[in-house]
């Protein structure tokens, strides 16, 4: 018998072929985009995105270096606490991310229409800057978790990068440090409670001075906001060099991390944890375009997911327009996009076609979504003003998905139905930024979360 047809010869060849094909299939599957956006709806271009109805704009902190000496401002955050609206930001009279950085803020008694005096929250030390951070109103106290860092002997940035916690005094007149609570971590979004009882916040990890920012999260120890575990999200070798600022969406059975890409990776990067943020698969590209800016995500009281950044398909790396993508109530995929504002805009705030609108942060309160962001007025170098858009949540409404189809009795010789059903089961979720979920039957194709 010809050896080409000898079963004993063919067995190892067939085995190697199966292994190779399996490897190719796995590689192909790994390269499929992660589904953040509903593929049944094209991602809109900037000119196709509708404006939000009823949005109100306010200026939180105007850039005025001739008056206060501060040239750099970035990373504004906002929170409601005991009927007051608080805002804070990183501020620097020198250049970005240097030891002269401080955290300042102000508060409003009328929902952002007017603001009190700018107050120092966290001054710099002799060696370290204290920069922008995230708020948490928790058990009657207002917390602030911020990035603290310095330079090393070689003047490399981000040496000793850690998260420091501050708490507003009971009298509301001063901020008190609780010390370093997370190592090598800079938080980017409000801590949210998970079903495990711990809180999680997305951010970036800087393992060494002068290195690039890895995506990561910090998870609190049970019942203790002064001890957090820093957990990196693996980054493929090809993606090293990204600036991995991360935001998370908390669900009952999974945590979805959305990270900033780079000039090479023009879509949002995604990873999903199923053990309350303790382990993560490597980040991968999604099917949703997103510019190179810190994103901010969460879930509205309507059960809709949202993601704020610049996510039009033709963003080209620009930080405008500022957009919000939303899902259906209880949905897992973003399916509708709204324009918060263009670079050039009538009303309060700086307006120029070259303006960059970046680093958004949001909190929902009393039927409104308060979105604070940086506006550089076209100057570059993050020489920003801090501005705010107040959005009626009802203006972000998207109709619920059609009810699932169920098989009926056999007719005309048919014995059943081949329609896959989708079960929608809104349920309350633990995170302050999360509510509702959708359960999908297993189907083949690109990953969904």
Phi, psi and omega in degrees: 000137179298131184298338180296338181248011180286119181304324182292329177282323185286332184303307180294326178296317179295320180298316179295324179296317180297318179298316181295316180295322178297317179297318179297318179297319180295319179296319179296317180296321181295334182271349177298140179292144176284133186278102168264324183253141179297115183292348178286346180240122179298141173293128185285155168280165184305317183290345183264355186273124180287149176284154179280135179278135173082010180288143178240136181251143177219152173262123181271314177214111177285141174286119182213070184298332179291338181266315186244353177085354183268123180263325186251136176214138182194164171068041182293146177229161184215148179205148170262133180208118178052045176081001179247148176259118181256144173224148174213167182198163170278139184223142182211132173278346176255215182268168186298140173057049176237166185296353177272006182287144178226166173248124178234166180196179176205171183227157182234139177260357184231036175071025175097001179288330176216159186226143177285186182295151175289132182237148175283127176260310182219103178287160175287161175258186178295333184242338189236145169269152173238119192244209187288160185203202185227146180267159169207117172270114191218119177051046175082000179238149177257120180256153172225123177251120187229163177278129177237136186199169175212191174253153176268188184295340177266009179064029175277140183287161172070017171296142179060032178295125178211168173261126176249141181255142173232150179231134177288133182299159181302327178280351178074018186250353178204158179254134184243130180286139172254009176086186179287128183243343177212137185265141174057033187225140176236112184286148183235346178215161184301133177302138180234142182279137178258167179298339178287346183100340178277163175256155179225142172225138177279158179181208179227152181244133178240095187290339182208156180301138175075008182267183181265158187276120177271146171296146179190173177224164171235133182241129183285150169289150183305124175070014184221110179274003178259004177222117181232141175267127177272125186233115179285149171260120185304141180239124178304150182305323182294338182264000181299137184108351175293164175252090199279047176299132193232143171236154183234150170244122183267128173236171185299322187242005181197157175240126181256121178256129176243123187240153176290141178267228182203184177299331180278323181255102191266005177245161176299143176261146188222145168214152183231128176254140179244013178228044176060043172080007183281326177225153184217144167283164179301147176295151178217161180290147175257182177265013179252116176300145177203134182287174182275081177209158177297124176271167174219128185227162177180199179225132180282167178296342177282354185088005179274136167287154172216153176219122181252127175183214168241108192235018175290153186292338182252035185295328176057024181086359179285153177256048176191146359287163172276125187235163171228124175261137182229159176257177167287161176303125182076002184278159179259341183249136172292136185223351181220143181233139178236151178266118176287310173195156173272169175300316174263125190208137174285150176106190182299150178102167181284144184222119174198145180300341182264003183295143174251125181248112194215173175051056180289160178207142188217153172214140178263140179204125172052048175081008180230147175255118181265112183248115178256145185204166176269143174227115185271000178059020180083005184280331186079178176066019182054035173273080196255161157260158173256125182232165184221141171246129178252114192248125171295125183301326181296338180285351178260011185296140174230133180304144176297154179295152177303152178298147182297144177279140178238146181297136175262182179294149180303136177224149176052040176086351178283146185252005181168203183225143177254019180279127175281131180268156175239120183266122179255118182227084179300134179215156183279134181247156190288330187290147180294341180253014187224136172206143171082153175203165175235136180252122181255142170291153181294132175223159178276161178122191182301154182293144167235159182243000000 
